[in-house]
Amino acid sequence: MEVKEGRHPSIMSIMWEAVKDDAWGPGWMHHFQEALRRSPRLPMFFQSTVVSAVSNFEVLLAGLVSNFYEIAPQALEASSRDKGKEFSLRELKEMKDLEDAIKIAIDRRVDEFMFGSFNDWRKFFADKMKLDFEDYAIDWDFLQEVFQRRHVIVHNGGHASRRYIQSVGAGLRKGVKEGDYLQVDENYLNKATYELLCFGYLLMGAVALKFATGHSSEALARVHDFTYQNLVKGRYELVKKCASYGVEVSSSMADELLFRINSWISRQRMGDGSVLQEVEDWDVDALSPRFVLAKYCLLSENAEAMQVLRGLYESGDVDFENLIEWPLLEPLRGTDDYQELVRNAEVPEDWRFAEQVLFENPKTAMLHTRRCVLVRADFKRRSMGQIDLTSALLCKRCKPSTALGDVK
C-alpha cells in the first residue's frame, strides 16, 4: 500500500516492528534474514540429481562391460595393451588360480573403460558387441548433452565450457556462449532422467538378447514389463521408444503386436493423428479378442469395446487389475457401462492395492474396513474406485469414512 502511495518502505523494518516485543522475535528475524540471503537450494538439488543419475548410469555401464568379459574372456587377450606385462611376478604369486587372474584382468579392463569418454564407450560397444548407442536413445543429441552437462556441473560450476560448446549439437547449444550458466530446471531434470532410464534399460536389454543364449524370451519379457510400467505412469516419449525397439527385436507375432499396441497408445496420447489410420488398417479378424478390444479402444468405439471387455472379464482373460489400471481402457473409464462393470467386480484377495479395499456386507451393502470385527468371510471386497461416495452406507463402528476421505 505504501508503494502505491509513492513511498518505499523497508520490509525488514516493518517485520522487526511486528515481532520485536515477542521473546522469539530476535531469533526469528535472524533466521528470516538468513533465508533471504541464502542461495536458492532447488537448482542445486536439480544439478546434483543430474550428476547422480549419470553416475548411476556409469555403474550400469561398468557392470555390462564386466559381464561382457565374463561371457567372452577371450576378448581380454585381444584388448591387452601389453601382453607381455599383464601381471607382475608378485601378482602371480598372490593369485590362487586362473579364475582369480581372469577376475583381476576384467577389473582392470573395466577401470580402463570407465576412464574413457562417452565416444570411447560408444566405440567399445560398437566394436566388441556390434551395438550402436544411438539405437537405444530417445533423443540422441540430447543424451550426449546430458553427459556434457554433467561434466560442466562437476568441473566448471555449471558454466558452459569450450568443450561443451564443441561437443553439443547445434540445436541444443543455440544462443549459449562459453561461460554462460546452464540452468537445470525441473523440466530438464525429468527429460534427462527419462532419457538415461530408457537408454540404460534398452542397452541392458540389447546386451541380454545378444549374449543370454536360450533366455531371449525372458529378456524380451523384461522389456515388455518396463514398457508397460512406464505406460501406466504416462511417460509416453519413453514408451514410444521402448515399444518401437520391441517391435524390431520381437521374435513372435504376439510380442510384436503387444509392442505395437503400446506404441499406438503412447503416440495417440502424444497427439499423433496418424495412429488412427494405422489402427483402421489393422486386420484383427484372425486374432484373439484381446486384440479386437485393443482396436476398438484405439478407435474410441466404446460400445463395441465394452461388449468385448465384458466377455473377456467373464472368461477370466482380463482380471480386476486390468480393469483398474490398463491404459488401453482409458477411453472407456468415463462411460456408465464401464463404471457398472467395475462396481460389480469383486476385488481379488491378493490384489496389490489391498490396503485401499473395503468390505461390503452382501445383505445390507454396508461398507467396513478390513480390521472391522463385523467383517465375515462372505463379505465382498470393493476397491475405492468401485464406491459411490455420495450414497455409500458406512459402518459406524470402524468408520471407513477416514479411508474414503483420503482417496477423495
C-alpha positions as CSV (number, residue, x, y, z in Angstrom):
1,M,0.0,0.0,0.0
2,E,2.8,2.4,0.8
3,V,4.5,1.6,-2.5
4,K,1.2,2.6,-4.3
5,E,1.3,5.9,-2.4
6,G,4.8,6.6,-3.7
7,R,6.8,5.6,-0.6
8,H,9.5,3.0,-0.4
9,P,9.2,1.1,2.9
10,S,11.9,-1.1,4.4
11,I,10.5,-4.6,4.6
12,M,12.9,-5.6,7.3
13,S,11.9,-2.6,9.4
14,I,8.3,-3.5,9.1
15,M,8.9,-7.1,10.1
16,W,11.0,-6.0,13.1
17,E,8.3,-3.7,14.3
18,A,5.9,-6.5,14.2
19,V,7.9,-9.0,16.2
20,K,10.4,-7.1,18.4
21,D,8.2,-7.3,21.5
22,D,8.0,-11.1,21.4
23,A,10.5,-13.3,23.1
24,W,11.1,-15.2,19.9
25,G,11.3,-12.0,17.8
26,P,15.1,-11.5,17.6
27,G,15.7,-15.2,16.8
28,W,13.0,-15.2,14.1
29,M,14.5,-12.1,12.5
30,H,17.9,-13.7,12.4
31,H,16.6,-16.8,10.6
32,F,14.4,-14.7,8.3
33,Q,17.4,-12.7,7.2
34,E,19.5,-15.8,6.6
35,A,16.7,-17.3,4.5
36,L,16.6,-14.2,2.3
37,R,20.4,-14.2,1.7
38,R,20.7,-17.9,1.2
39,S,21.3,-19.2,-2.3
40,P,18.3,-21.0,-3.8
41,R,18.6,-24.7,-3.0
42,L,16.3,-26.2,-5.6
43,P,18.6,-25.5,-8.5
44,M,21.4,-27.1,-6.5
45,F,19.2,-30.1,-5.9
46,F,18.4,-30.4,-9.6
47,Q,22.1,-30.2,-10.6
48,S,23.1,-32.8,-8.0
49,T,20.3,-35.2,-9.3
50,V,21.6,-34.9,-12.8
51,V,25.1,-35.8,-11.6
52,S,23.7,-38.7,-9.6
53,A,21.7,-40.0,-12.5
54,V,24.7,-40.0,-14.8
55,S,26.8,-41.7,-12.1
56,N,24.2,-44.4,-11.7
57,F,24.2,-45.0,-15.4
58,E,28.0,-45.3,-15.4
59,V,27.7,-48.0,-12.7
60,L,25.3,-49.9,-15.0
61,L,27.7,-49.5,-17.9
62,A,30.6,-50.8,-15.9
63,G,28.5,-53.8,-15.0
64,L,27.7,-54.5,-18.6
65,V,31.3,-54.4,-19.7
66,S,32.3,-56.7,-16.8
67,N,29.5,-59.1,-17.9
68,F,30.8,-59.0,-21.5
69,Y,34.3,-60.0,-20.4
70,E,33.0,-62.8,-18.2
71,I,31.0,-64.2,-21.1
72,A,33.8,-63.7,-23.7
73,P,37.1,-63.9,-21.7
74,Q,39.0,-64.3,-25.0
75,A,38.4,-60.6,-25.5
76,L,40.7,-59.9,-22.6
77,E,43.7,-61.0,-24.6
78,A,42.6,-59.1,-27.7
79,S,42.4,-55.9,-25.8
80,S,45.6,-56.2,-23.8
81,R,47.9,-53.2,-24.5
82,D,51.0,-55.1,-23.4
83,K,50.5,-58.8,-23.5
84,G,54.0,-59.4,-22.1
85,K,53.3,-57.5,-18.9
86,E,49.8,-58.4,-18.0
87,F,50.8,-59.4,-14.4
88,S,53.9,-58.9,-12.4
89,L,55.7,-61.8,-10.7
90,R,54.5,-60.6,-7.3
91,E,50.9,-60.5,-8.5
92,L,51.2,-64.0,-10.0
93,K,52.4,-65.4,-6.6
94,E,49.4,-63.8,-4.9
95,M,46.8,-65.4,-7.3
96,K,45.1,-68.6,-6.3
97,D,44.2,-69.9,-9.7
98,L,43.4,-68.9,-13.3
99,E,39.9,-67.8,-12.3
100,D,41.4,-65.3,-9.9
101,A,43.7,-64.0,-12.7
102,I,40.8,-63.5,-15.1
103,K,38.8,-61.6,-12.4
104,I,41.7,-59.2,-11.8
105,A,42.2,-58.7,-15.6
106,I,38.4,-58.0,-16.0
107,D,38.5,-55.4,-13.2
108,R,41.5,-53.7,-14.9
109,R,39.7,-53.6,-18.3
110,V,36.6,-52.1,-16.7
111,D,38.7,-49.4,-14.9
112,E,40.4,-48.6,-18.2
113,F,37.0,-48.4,-20.0
114,M,35.4,-46.1,-17.4
115,F,38.3,-43.6,-17.8
116,G,37.3,-43.1,-21.4
117,S,34.9,-40.6,-22.9
118,F,31.3,-41.1,-23.9
119,N,32.5,-41.5,-27.5
120,D,35.1,-44.1,-26.3
121,W,32.3,-46.1,-24.7
122,R,30.2,-45.9,-27.8
123,K,33.1,-47.2,-29.9
124,F,33.7,-50.1,-27.4
125,F,30.1,-51.3,-27.6
126,A,30.1,-51.0,-31.4
127,D,33.4,-52.8,-31.9
128,K,33.0,-55.5,-29.3
129,M,29.3,-56.2,-29.2
130,K,28.1,-54.7,-32.5
131,L,25.6,-52.5,-30.6
132,D,25.1,-48.8,-31.5
133,F,24.3,-46.5,-28.7
134,E,22.2,-44.3,-31.0
135,D,19.7,-47.2,-31.4
136,Y,18.7,-47.0,-27.7
137,A,18.3,-43.2,-27.2
138,I,15.0,-41.3,-27.3
139,D,16.9,-38.2,-28.5
140,W,20.5,-39.0,-29.4
141,D,21.7,-35.3,-29.4
142,F,20.0,-34.6,-26.0
143,L,21.5,-37.8,-24.5
144,Q,25.0,-36.6,-25.4
145,E,24.2,-33.2,-24.0
146,V,23.3,-34.7,-20.6
147,F,26.7,-36.2,-20.3
148,Q,28.3,-32.9,-21.3
149,R,26.1,-31.0,-18.8
150,R,27.2,-33.4,-16.0
151,H,30.8,-32.6,-16.9
152,V,30.4,-28.8,-16.7
153,I,28.4,-29.1,-13.4
154,V,31.2,-31.1,-11.8
155,H,34.2,-29.4,-13.3
156,N,33.1,-25.9,-14.3
157,G,30.5,-24.9,-11.7
158,G,27.6,-25.3,-14.2
159,H,29.0,-22.8,-16.7
160,A,29.4,-23.7,-20.4
161,S,32.9,-24.7,-21.3
162,R,34.6,-24.7,-24.7
163,R,34.4,-28.5,-24.7
164,Y,30.6,-28.2,-24.1
165,I,30.1,-25.8,-27.0
166,Q,32.2,-28.0,-29.3
167,S,30.5,-31.3,-28.3
168,V,26.8,-30.4,-28.1
169,G,24.5,-30.4,-31.1
170,A,23.9,-27.0,-32.8
171,G,20.2,-27.0,-31.8
172,L,20.9,-27.6,-28.1
173,R,23.7,-25.0,-27.8
174,K,21.9,-22.3,-29.8
175,G,22.5,-18.9,-28.1
176,V,24.8,-20.4,-25.5
177,K,28.2,-18.8,-25.2
178,E,31.3,-20.0,-23.3
179,G,30.9,-19.1,-19.6
180,D,27.1,-18.9,-19.7
181,Y,25.4,-20.5,-16.7
182,L,23.4,-23.6,-17.7
183,Q,20.3,-23.7,-15.7
184,V,18.9,-27.0,-14.7
185,D,15.1,-26.8,-14.0
186,E,12.5,-29.4,-13.3
187,N,11.6,-30.0,-17.0
188,Y,15.3,-30.5,-17.9
189,L,15.8,-32.9,-15.0
190,N,12.7,-35.0,-15.9
191,K,13.7,-35.2,-19.5
192,A,17.3,-36.1,-18.6
193,T,16.4,-38.8,-16.2
194,Y,13.9,-40.4,-18.5
195,E,16.5,-40.3,-21.3
196,L,19.0,-42.1,-19.1
197,L,16.5,-44.5,-17.9
198,C,15.3,-45.5,-21.4
199,F,18.9,-45.7,-22.8
200,G,20.2,-47.7,-19.9
201,Y,17.4,-50.2,-19.9
202,L,17.3,-50.8,-23.6
203,L,21.1,-51.1,-23.8
204,M,20.9,-53.7,-21.0
205,G,18.1,-55.5,-22.8
206,A,20.2,-55.5,-26.1
207,V,23.2,-57.0,-24.3
208,A,21.0,-59.7,-22.7
209,L,19.3,-60.5,-26.1
210,K,22.7,-60.8,-27.7
211,F,24.5,-62.9,-25.2
212,A,21.9,-64.6,-23.0
213,T,21.7,-67.7,-25.1
214,G,18.4,-69.6,-24.5
215,H,17.0,-66.7,-22.4
216,S,15.9,-64.3,-25.1
217,S,12.2,-64.6,-24.2
218,E,13.0,-63.6,-20.6
219,A,15.0,-60.6,-21.7
220,L,12.2,-59.5,-24.0
221,A,9.6,-60.1,-21.2
222,R,11.5,-57.6,-19.1
223,V,11.4,-55.0,-21.9
224,H,7.6,-55.7,-22.1
225,D,7.3,-55.1,-18.3
226,F,9.4,-52.0,-18.4
227,T,7.4,-50.5,-21.3
228,Y,4.1,-51.3,-19.6
229,Q,5.1,-49.8,-16.2
230,N,6.1,-46.6,-17.9
231,L,2.9,-46.5,-20.0
232,V,0.9,-46.7,-16.7
233,K,2.9,-43.7,-15.4
234,G,2.2,-41.7,-18.6
235,R,5.8,-41.5,-19.8
236,Y,4.8,-41.6,-23.4
237,E,8.1,-40.5,-25.1
238,L,9.9,-43.3,-23.2
239,V,7.2,-45.8,-24.1
240,K,7.2,-44.9,-27.7
241,K,11.0,-45.6,-28.0
242,C,10.8,-48.8,-26.0
243,A,7.9,-50.1,-28.0
244,S,9.5,-49.3,-31.3
245,Y,12.6,-51.1,-30.2
246,G,10.5,-54.1,-29.1
247,V,8.8,-54.3,-32.5
248,E,12.2,-54.6,-34.1
249,V,13.6,-57.3,-31.9
250,S,10.4,-59.4,-31.4
251,S,10.7,-63.0,-32.5
252,S,6.9,-63.7,-32.4
253,M,3.8,-62.1,-33.8
254,A,2.2,-61.9,-30.3
255,D,5.2,-60.0,-28.9
256,E,5.3,-57.7,-31.9
257,L,1.6,-56.9,-31.6
258,L,1.9,-56.1,-27.9
259,F,4.7,-53.7,-28.5
260,R,2.9,-52.1,-31.5
261,I,-0.3,-51.6,-29.4
262,N,1.7,-49.8,-26.7
263,S,3.4,-47.7,-29.3
264,W,0.0,-46.7,-30.7
265,I,-1.3,-45.8,-27.2
266,S,1.7,-43.6,-26.5
267,R,1.7,-41.9,-29.8
268,Q,-2.1,-41.3,-29.6
269,R,-1.7,-39.7,-26.1
270,M,1.0,-37.5,-27.6
271,G,-1.4,-36.3,-30.2
272,D,-0.1,-38.2,-33.2
273,G,-3.1,-38.3,-35.6
274,S,-1.5,-40.8,-38.0
275,V,-2.2,-43.6,-35.4
276,L,-5.9,-43.6,-36.4
277,Q,-5.3,-44.7,-40.0
278,E,-2.8,-47.3,-38.9
279,V,-5.3,-48.9,-36.5
280,E,-8.1,-48.8,-39.0
281,D,-5.9,-50.7,-41.5
282,W,-5.1,-53.3,-38.8
283,D,-6.8,-56.6,-39.6
284,V,-7.8,-58.4,-36.3
285,D,-10.3,-60.9,-37.8
286,A,-7.9,-63.9,-37.1
287,L,-6.6,-62.6,-33.8
288,S,-7.7,-63.2,-30.2
289,P,-10.5,-61.0,-28.5
290,R,-7.8,-59.0,-26.6
291,F,-6.5,-57.6,-29.8
292,V,-10.1,-56.9,-31.0
293,L,-10.6,-55.0,-27.8
294,A,-7.4,-53.0,-28.4
295,K,-8.6,-51.9,-31.9
296,Y,-12.0,-50.8,-30.6
297,C,-10.4,-48.8,-27.7
298,L,-7.8,-47.1,-30.0
299,L,-10.6,-46.2,-32.4
300,S,-12.8,-45.0,-29.4
301,E,-15.6,-47.3,-30.4
302,N,-16.7,-47.6,-26.8
303,A,-19.9,-49.7,-27.2
304,E,-18.2,-52.4,-29.2
305,A,-15.2,-52.3,-26.8
306,M,-17.4,-52.7,-23.7
307,Q,-19.1,-55.8,-25.3
308,V,-15.7,-57.5,-25.9
309,L,-14.4,-56.4,-22.4
310,R,-17.4,-57.9,-20.6
311,G,-16.8,-61.2,-22.4
312,L,-13.0,-61.2,-21.6
313,Y,-13.7,-60.4,-17.9
314,E,-16.3,-63.1,-17.5
315,S,-14.0,-65.7,-19.1
316,G,-11.1,-64.6,-16.9
317,D,-8.9,-63.4,-19.8
318,V,-9.0,-59.9,-18.2
319,D,-8.6,-59.6,-14.5
320,F,-9.6,-56.9,-11.9
321,E,-6.2,-55.2,-12.1
322,N,-6.5,-54.9,-15.9
323,L,-9.9,-53.2,-15.4
324,I,-8.4,-50.7,-12.9
325,E,-5.1,-49.7,-14.4
326,W,-4.8,-50.9,-18.0
327,P,-4.1,-47.7,-20.0
328,L,-5.7,-49.2,-23.1
329,L,-9.1,-48.9,-21.3
330,E,-8.8,-45.2,-20.7
331,P,-11.4,-44.2,-23.3
332,L,-14.0,-46.4,-21.5
333,R,-13.5,-45.2,-18.0
334,G,-15.9,-42.3,-18.2
335,T,-18.8,-44.4,-19.5
336,D,-21.7,-45.7,-17.4
337,D,-21.2,-49.3,-18.7
338,Y,-17.5,-49.4,-17.6
339,Q,-18.3,-48.0,-14.1
340,E,-21.1,-50.5,-13.7
341,L,-18.7,-53.4,-14.7
342,V,-16.1,-52.2,-12.2
343,R,-18.6,-51.7,-9.3
344,N,-19.9,-55.2,-9.7
345,A,-16.4,-56.8,-9.9
346,E,-15.0,-58.3,-6.8
347,V,-11.5,-57.4,-5.7
348,P,-9.1,-60.3,-5.6
349,E,-7.8,-61.1,-2.1
350,D,-4.2,-60.8,-3.1
351,W,-4.7,-57.5,-5.0
352,R,-1.5,-55.4,-4.6
353,F,-3.6,-52.4,-3.5
354,A,-5.3,-54.4,-0.8
355,E,-5.0,-51.5,1.7
356,Q,-7.4,-49.5,-0.5
357,V,-10.1,-52.1,-0.2
358,L,-13.3,-52.0,1.9
359,F,-15.6,-55.0,2.6
360,E,-19.3,-54.9,1.7
361,N,-22.0,-56.8,3.6
362,P,-23.9,-58.8,0.9
363,K,-27.2,-58.3,2.8
364,T,-27.1,-54.7,3.9
365,A,-24.5,-53.2,1.4
366,M,-22.8,-51.6,4.4
367,L,-19.0,-51.0,3.9
368,H,-16.4,-51.9,6.6
369,T,-12.6,-51.7,6.9
370,R,-10.5,-54.8,6.7
371,R,-10.0,-54.8,10.5
372,C,-13.6,-54.3,11.5
373,V,-14.9,-57.1,13.9
374,L,-18.1,-57.3,11.9
375,V,-16.4,-58.5,8.6
376,R,-17.1,-62.1,7.7
377,A,-15.8,-64.5,5.1
378,D,-18.8,-63.9,2.7
379,F,-18.3,-60.1,2.6
380,K,-17.3,-58.8,-0.9
381,R,-14.2,-56.9,-1.4
382,R,-14.6,-53.4,-3.0
383,S,-11.9,-51.1,-4.2
384,M,-12.2,-47.3,-3.6
385,G,-12.8,-46.9,-7.3
386,Q,-16.0,-49.0,-7.1
387,I,-17.6,-47.0,-4.4
388,D,-20.1,-44.2,-4.9
389,L,-19.1,-41.7,-2.2
390,T,-22.5,-39.9,-2.3
391,S,-24.6,-42.9,-1.5
392,A,-22.3,-45.4,0.3
393,L,-23.5,-46.9,3.6
394,L,-20.6,-46.8,6.0
395,C,-20.1,-48.7,9.2
396,K,-20.2,-46.5,12.3
397,R,-18.1,-48.9,14.3
398,C,-14.9,-49.0,12.2
399,K,-15.6,-45.6,10.5
400,P,-14.2,-46.2,6.9
401,S,-15.1,-42.6,6.1
402,T,-11.5,-41.7,7.0
403,A,-10.1,-44.0,4.3
404,L,-12.7,-42.7,1.8
405,G,-11.8,-39.1,2.7
406,D,-8.1,-39.8,1.9
407,V,-8.9,-41.1,-1.5
408,K,-11.3,-38.3,-2.2
